[in-house]
Amino acid sequence: MNDWDKYIDSVTDKESLLHFMKMLINDYRKNPQEWEHDSIDEYLDAMMAWVHDFSKCKYNDIDWNNIDYSVIARILYSGKIYE
């Protein structure tokens, strides 16, 4: 388990999610060479591919029927329009 796995597992509420998002931002700014994608369209495309692929792999540990997808969609959309 790497540090990012620990950070992901520590997200349990709104405040820890906000902290995790800030960590991602800081990591991108400090280590852009470690990121596979440097544009929003590539990043979102990779997220889509991961959800599709991981949901079908033998290591899948996510209950895909127990996620509030509308909240995820609202967060993603709001990042487009919020100042």
Phi, psi and omega in degrees: 000131178264177181300321181296324176298319178296318179296317179299314181295338181277354180279109184229352182204182183300314183296319180289330174294315178299319178297317179297317179298319178296321177298320178297316178301311180298320179296318179297318181292324182274329187227053184300334180291342179274350182268136180290331188230136181242016174227154183297323181292322177292321179297312179295321177298319178293323176298315178300313181298319180297313179302313180299310185288314184294326182295343181252357185272162183290344179269001181303122178237022182252134174274094186292347177269357184237043179236137176274089184296331181294328177292316177300315180298318180295318179297312181298315180294318183297331175297337178284321191251345185279136180268000000 
